[in-house]
Amino acid sequence: MSRLRPSSPRRSRVLSPPVRGLPPSAHSASSGPASSAPPVRYPPSAGNEEAASASGRVVLSGVSVELGGATVLHPIDLDVAAGSWLGIVGPNGAGKSTLLRALAGTVPHGGAITLGEQRTVGLGPRQRARMLAVAPQQPTMPGGASVSDYVLLGRTAHIPFLGSESTHDLVVLAEVLALLDLTDLADREVATLSGGERQRAVIARALAQEAPVLLLDEPTTALDIGHQQEVLSLVDDLRHRRGLTVVSAMHDLTLAAQHADGFVMLDKGRVVARGTAHEVFTPELVARVFGATVSVIDDGGDLVIVPRRPR
């Protein structure tokens, strides 16, 4: 997604007590290149169909990326239903972040991407930001900006040019700060945050956009195990309550398996597997793609992928 319009650093406002829960708007399997296989549609979880909005559907048709004359993402077709969570997995350099950047519009790509019923070709930055929010792996943190100012940048697409924040914008800000346990850090400069605190601020800014599609690039990077579970559970809760569509790239296969509905496994820019966690996370496939020896344990329906010493 194109960079949001920055605002001048300023002292954060004194916020009214945050409203707990949702923002006000919520209250009112084949191998080889994907182009050789039909698109896979990942449905929302049971009970989420009514909450899901058609604006959250994501369709990729023959999407490919070339950088420096080399193909880094071979043609891929996907149909991600509104309200579902698609996990993108694969080893380092597989093309996970490139796929997210193509969706966000930050790298040129071949093929077509549709958000809801809107083709992304010709979309302006503000239009795209209302439809799709991004929590990048390595965000740019503006110097001198407080946590409140940084998170409030997520409202840029909703604020008129030369306009100021509305009461609704400030309420959304207060709520996402509370949801990500950042209220007490609201006046802190983002440059002084720890890695985990910074990651939560990045996700808070993305949630503040109130876009129907959320892209997460390694969302648990730098988080301790408690905040990993907390952040992913929060995203999953918001997905079910708001019909939010989530597309995430993740290294931790166990966390991915326990949250996403469906998966695409990439290797060297190609789709090598797609389907449910039980279909994708097999010891044989993980060994072939990641070069790792693992045991896959079914813990009451949740998969746990455990590395073990090769024998």
VENTA-V368031 format. One record per pair of residues at least 12 apart in sequence whose ideal C-beta (glycine too) atoms are under 7 Angstrom apart, sorted by the first residue. I is the first residue (numbers start at 1). J is the second residue. D is the distance in whole Angstrom. If there is no record, write none. Layout:
# VENTA-V368031
i=I j=J d=D
i=I j=J d=D
This chain:
# VENTA-V368031
i=1 j=104 d=4
i=1 j=105 d=6
i=1 j=106 d=7
i=1 j=128 d=6
i=1 j=129 d=6
i=1 j=132 d=6
i=1 j=134 d=5
i=2 j=105 d=6
i=2 j=125 d=4
i=2 j=128 d=7
i=4 j=129 d=6
i=4 j=153 d=5
i=4 j=156 d=4
i=4 j=157 d=7
i=5 j=156 d=5
i=6 j=142 d=6
i=6 j=153 d=7
i=7 j=149 d=7
i=7 j=153 d=7
i=9 j=142 d=7
i=9 j=144 d=4
i=9 j=145 d=5
i=9 j=149 d=6
i=10 j=149 d=7
i=12 j=146 d=5
i=12 j=148 d=4
i=12 j=149 d=6
i=12 j=186 d=5
i=12 j=187 d=5
i=13 j=170 d=7
i=15 j=170 d=7
i=15 j=174 d=5
i=15 j=186 d=7
i=16 j=174 d=7
i=18 j=174 d=4
i=18 j=175 d=5
i=18 j=177 d=6
i=18 j=178 d=4
i=18 j=183 d=6
i=19 j=171 d=6
i=19 j=174 d=7
i=19 j=175 d=6
i=20 j=178 d=6
i=22 j=241 d=6
i=22 j=242 d=7
i=23 j=172 d=5
i=23 j=175 d=5
i=23 j=210 d=6
i=24 j=168 d=6
i=24 j=171 d=6
i=25 j=210 d=6
i=26 j=241 d=7
i=26 j=242 d=5
i=29 j=273 d=6
i=29 j=274 d=5
i=29 j=275 d=4
i=29 j=279 d=5
i=30 j=274 d=7
i=31 j=272 d=5
i=31 j=273 d=7
i=32 j=270 d=7
i=33 j=74 d=5
i=33 j=75 d=6
i=33 j=270 d=6
i=33 j=271 d=7
i=34 j=75 d=6
i=34 j=76 d=4
i=34 j=77 d=5
i=34 j=271 d=4
i=35 j=62 d=6
i=35 j=75 d=4
i=35 j=77 d=6
i=39 j=77 d=4
i=39 j=78 d=6
i=39 j=79 d=4
i=40 j=78 d=6
i=40 j=79 d=7
i=40 j=262 d=7
i=40 j=274 d=5
i=41 j=79 d=4
i=41 j=81 d=6
i=42 j=80 d=5
i=42 j=81 d=6
i=42 j=84 d=4
i=42 j=86 d=5
i=42 j=261 d=5
i=42 j=262 d=4
i=43 j=81 d=5
i=43 j=84 d=6
i=44 j=81 d=6
i=44 j=82 d=7
i=44 j=83 d=3
i=44 j=84 d=5
i=45 j=240 d=7
i=45 j=261 d=6
i=48 j=83 d=5
i=48 j=240 d=5
i=48 j=243 d=7
i=51 j=83 d=6
i=51 j=240 d=7
i=51 j=241 d=7
i=51 j=242 d=6
i=51 j=243 d=4
i=52 j=82 d=4
i=52 j=83 d=3
i=52 j=243 d=4
i=53 j=82 d=6
i=53 j=212 d=6
i=53 j=243 d=5
i=54 j=82 d=6
i=54 j=116 d=6
i=54 j=117 d=7
i=55 j=116 d=4
i=55 j=131 d=7
i=55 j=212 d=5
i=56 j=82 d=3
i=56 j=83 d=6
i=56 j=116 d=7
i=56 j=212 d=4
i=56 j=213 d=6
i=56 j=243 d=6
i=56 j=244 d=7
i=56 j=245 d=4
i=57 j=80 d=7
i=57 j=81 d=6
i=57 j=82 d=5
i=57 j=116 d=6
i=58 j=80 d=4
i=58 j=115 d=6
i=58 j=213 d=6
i=58 j=245 d=6
i=58 j=247 d=7
i=59 j=79 d=5
i=59 j=114 d=4
i=60 j=76 d=6
i=60 j=77 d=6
i=60 j=78 d=4
i=60 j=111 d=7
i=60 j=113 d=6
i=61 j=77 d=6
i=61 j=111 d=5
i=61 j=112 d=5
i=62 j=75 d=4
i=62 j=77 d=6
i=62 j=110 d=7
i=62 j=111 d=4
i=63 j=75 d=7
i=63 j=76 d=5
i=63 j=102 d=6
i=63 j=109 d=5
i=63 j=110 d=7
i=63 j=111 d=4
i=63 j=113 d=6
i=64 j=109 d=6
i=64 j=110 d=4
i=64 j=111 d=6
i=65 j=98 d=5
i=65 j=102 d=5
i=65 j=107 d=6
i=65 j=109 d=5
i=71 j=269 d=6
i=72 j=95 d=6
i=72 j=98 d=5
i=72 j=269 d=5
i=73 j=95 d=5
i=73 j=98 d=5
i=73 j=99 d=6
i=73 j=102 d=7
i=73 j=269 d=5
i=74 j=269 d=5
i=74 j=270 d=5
i=75 j=111 d=6
i=76 j=271 d=6
i=78 j=264 d=7
i=80 j=245 d=6
i=80 j=247 d=7
i=82 j=212 d=7
i=82 j=243 d=6
i=82 j=245 d=5
i=83 j=239 d=7
i=83 j=243 d=4
i=83 j=245 d=6
i=84 j=245 d=6
i=84 j=261 d=5
i=84 j=262 d=7
i=85 j=239 d=6
i=85 j=246 d=4
i=85 j=259 d=6
i=85 j=260 d=4
i=85 j=261 d=5
i=86 j=247 d=5
i=86 j=260 d=6
i=86 j=262 d=6
i=86 j=264 d=7
i=87 j=248 d=6
i=87 j=250 d=6
i=87 j=256 d=4
i=87 j=260 d=3
i=87 j=263 d=5
i=88 j=247 d=7
i=88 j=248 d=7
i=88 j=249 d=4
i=88 j=264 d=6
i=88 j=266 d=7
i=89 j=250 d=6
i=89 j=253 d=6
i=89 j=256 d=6
i=89 j=263 d=6
i=89 j=265 d=5
i=90 j=265 d=6
i=90 j=266 d=4
i=90 j=267 d=6
i=90 j=289 d=7
i=91 j=267 d=7
i=91 j=289 d=6
i=91 j=290 d=5
i=94 j=266 d=4
i=94 j=267 d=5
i=94 j=268 d=7
i=95 j=266 d=5
i=95 j=269 d=4
i=96 j=249 d=4
i=96 j=266 d=6
i=97 j=137 d=7
i=97 j=217 d=6
i=97 j=249 d=6
i=100 j=215 d=5
i=100 j=217 d=5
i=100 j=247 d=7
i=100 j=249 d=6
i=103 j=215 d=6
i=103 j=247 d=7
i=104 j=132 d=7
i=104 j=134 d=5
i=104 j=215 d=6
i=105 j=120 d=6
i=105 j=128 d=6
i=115 j=131 d=5
i=115 j=132 d=6
i=115 j=213 d=6
i=116 j=131 d=7
i=118 j=131 d=7
i=126 j=157 d=5
i=129 j=157 d=4
i=129 j=209 d=6
i=129 j=211 d=7
i=130 j=157 d=5
i=130 j=211 d=6
i=131 j=211 d=6
i=131 j=212 d=7
i=131 j=213 d=6
i=132 j=211 d=5
i=132 j=213 d=4
i=132 j=215 d=7
i=133 j=206 d=4
i=133 j=209 d=4
i=133 j=211 d=4
i=133 j=214 d=5
i=133 j=215 d=7
i=134 j=206 d=6
i=134 j=215 d=5
i=135 j=202 d=5
i=135 j=203 d=5
i=135 j=206 d=4
i=135 j=215 d=7
i=135 j=216 d=5
i=135 j=217 d=7
i=135 j=219 d=6
i=136 j=202 d=7
i=136 j=217 d=5
i=137 j=217 d=4
i=137 j=218 d=5
i=137 j=221 d=6
i=139 j=202 d=5
i=141 j=190 d=5
i=141 j=191 d=6
i=141 j=198 d=7
i=143 j=191 d=6
i=144 j=189 d=6
i=145 j=189 d=7
i=145 j=190 d=6
i=146 j=186 d=7
i=146 j=187 d=5
i=146 j=188 d=6
i=146 j=189 d=6
i=147 j=182 d=6
i=147 j=185 d=5
i=147 j=186 d=5
i=147 j=188 d=5
i=147 j=190 d=6
i=147 j=201 d=6
i=148 j=173 d=6
i=148 j=186 d=5
i=148 j=187 d=7
i=150 j=190 d=5
i=150 j=201 d=6
i=150 j=205 d=6
i=151 j=173 d=6
i=151 j=176 d=6
i=151 j=177 d=6
i=151 j=201 d=6
i=151 j=204 d=5
i=151 j=205 d=5
i=151 j=208 d=5
i=152 j=165 d=7
i=152 j=173 d=5
i=153 j=205 d=6
i=154 j=205 d=4
i=154 j=206 d=6
i=154 j=208 d=3
i=154 j=209 d=5
i=155 j=169 d=4
i=155 j=172 d=7
i=155 j=208 d=6
i=157 j=209 d=7
i=172 j=208 d=6
i=172 j=210 d=7
i=173 j=208 d=6
i=176 j=204 d=5
i=176 j=207 d=5
i=176 j=208 d=5
i=177 j=204 d=6
i=179 j=234 d=6
i=180 j=200 d=4
i=180 j=203 d=6
i=180 j=204 d=4
i=181 j=200 d=7
i=182 j=200 d=6
i=182 j=201 d=6
i=182 j=204 d=6
i=185 j=197 d=6
i=195 j=222 d=3
i=196 j=222 d=5
i=196 j=223 d=5
i=196 j=224 d=6
i=196 j=227 d=5
i=199 j=221 d=6
i=199 j=222 d=5
i=199 j=223 d=6
i=200 j=231 d=7
i=203 j=219 d=6
i=203 j=231 d=6
i=212 j=244 d=7
i=212 j=245 d=6
i=213 j=245 d=5
i=214 j=244 d=6
i=214 j=245 d=7
i=214 j=246 d=5
i=215 j=247 d=5
i=216 j=246 d=7
i=216 j=248 d=4
i=217 j=249 d=5
i=218 j=249 d=6
i=218 j=250 d=6
i=218 j=251 d=6
i=219 j=231 d=6
i=219 j=248 d=6
i=220 j=232 d=7
i=220 j=252 d=6
i=220 j=255 d=6
i=228 j=255 d=6
i=232 j=255 d=6
i=232 j=259 d=5
i=236 j=259 d=6
i=248 j=260 d=7
i=253 j=281 d=6
i=253 j=305 d=4
i=254 j=303 d=7
i=254 j=304 d=5
i=254 j=305 d=5
i=257 j=277 d=4
i=257 j=281 d=6
i=257 j=303 d=4
i=257 j=305 d=7
i=258 j=302 d=5
i=262 j=275 d=7
i=262 j=276 d=6
i=263 j=275 d=7
i=263 j=277 d=6
i=263 j=280 d=4
i=265 j=280 d=5
i=265 j=289 d=6
i=267 j=289 d=5
i=272 j=289 d=6
i=273 j=285 d=6
i=277 j=303 d=5
i=278 j=303 d=7
i=281 j=296 d=6
i=281 j=303 d=6
i=281 j=305 d=6
i=282 j=296 d=7
i=283 j=295 d=7
i=283 j=296 d=6
i=286 j=305 d=7
i=292 j=307 d=6
i=293 j=307 d=7
i=293 j=308 d=6
i=293 j=310 d=4
i=294 j=306 d=6
i=294 j=307 d=5
i=294 j=308 d=6
i=295 j=308 d=5
